[in-house]
Amino acid sequence: KLPNAWGLYDMSGNVWEWCQDTWHNSYEGAPSDGSAWEDGGDSRVIRGGAWIMNARQCRSPHREHINTANRYNWLGFRLVRTIR
């Protein structure tokens, strides 16, 4: 498979994925170096859509947020590693 516009593979449609970033309503004040934005409240960003969502929500740039205490069968995470 080919990567999407952000260089990511197979990101959409299986489960929403937890992100390291805490939720903020906008990107104003976000780190400009690509690092995670970890200051903030109890909600984390989720991305990618899930099998129970509509097509508009199943795309990498769409983001939502959820409290870290919540668990759902449509919410997971992705491990990433750099290959040298």
RAQUICOR-V955225 format. One record per residue. N is the residue number from 1. SS is DSSP state (alpha for helix, beta for strand, coil for the rest). PSI is psi in whole degrees, 0 to 359 (* if undefined). BURIAL is b if it has 9 or more other ideal C-beta (glycine too) atoms within 8 Angstrom, else e. Layout:
# RAQUICOR-V955225
n=[N & N]
ss=[SS & SS]
psi=[PSI & PSI]
burial=[BURIAL & BURIAL]
This chain:
# RAQUICOR-V955225
n=[1 & 2 & 3 & 4 & 5 & 6 & 7 & 8 & 9 & 10 & 11 & 12 & 13 & 14 & 15 & 16 & 17 & 18 & 19 & 20 & 21 & 22 & 23 & 24 & 25 & 26 & 27 & 28 & 29 & 30 & 31 & 32 & 33 & 34 & 35 & 36 & 37 & 38 & 39 & 40 & 41 & 42 & 43 & 44 & 45 & 46 & 47 & 48 & 49 & 50 & 51 & 52 & 53 & 54 & 55 & 56 & 57 & 58 & 59 & 60 & 61 & 62 & 63 & 64 & 65 & 66 & 67 & 68 & 69 & 70 & 71 & 72 & 73 & 74 & 75 & 76 & 77 & 78 & 79 & 80 & 81 & 82 & 83 & 84]
ss=[coil & coil & coil & coil & coil & coil & coil & coil & coil & coil & coil & coil & coil & coil & coil & beta & beta & beta & beta & beta & beta & beta & coil & coil & coil & coil & coil & coil & coil & coil & coil & coil & coil & coil & coil & coil & coil & coil & coil & coil & coil & coil & beta & beta & beta & beta & beta & coil & coil & coil & coil & coil & coil & coil & alpha & alpha & alpha & coil & coil & coil & coil & coil & beta & beta & beta & beta & beta & coil & coil & coil & coil & coil & coil & coil & beta & beta & coil & coil & coil & coil & coil & coil & coil & coil]
psi=[154 & 151 & 160 & 189 & 340 & 7 & 16 & 147 & 136 & 53 & 342 & 142 & 346 & 285 & 152 & 147 & 130 & 143 & 160 & 335 & 140 & 156 & 135 & 147 & 337 & 178 & 6 & 122 & 2 & 153 & 139 & 358 & 7 & 359 & 163 & 146 & 95 & 355 & 146 & 199 & 209 & 359 & 142 & 155 & 141 & 147 & 161 & 342 & 173 & 168 & 339 & 0 & 167 & 169 & 325 & 328 & 346 & 67 & 146 & 320 & 346 & 130 & 148 & 183 & 155 & 146 & 141 & 346 & 346 & 147 & 136 & 157 & 355 & 18 & 126 & 204 & 165 & 131 & 138 & 140 & 143 & 130 & 127 & *]
burial=[e & e & e & b & e & e & e & e & e & e & b & b & e & e & b & b & b & b & b & e & b & b & b & b & e & e & e & e & e & e & e & e & e & e & e & e & b & e & e & e & e & e & b & b & b & b & b & b & b & b & e & e & b & e & e & e & b & b & b & b & e & b & e & b & e & b & e & e & e & e & e & e & e & b & b & e & e & e & e & e & e & e & e & e]
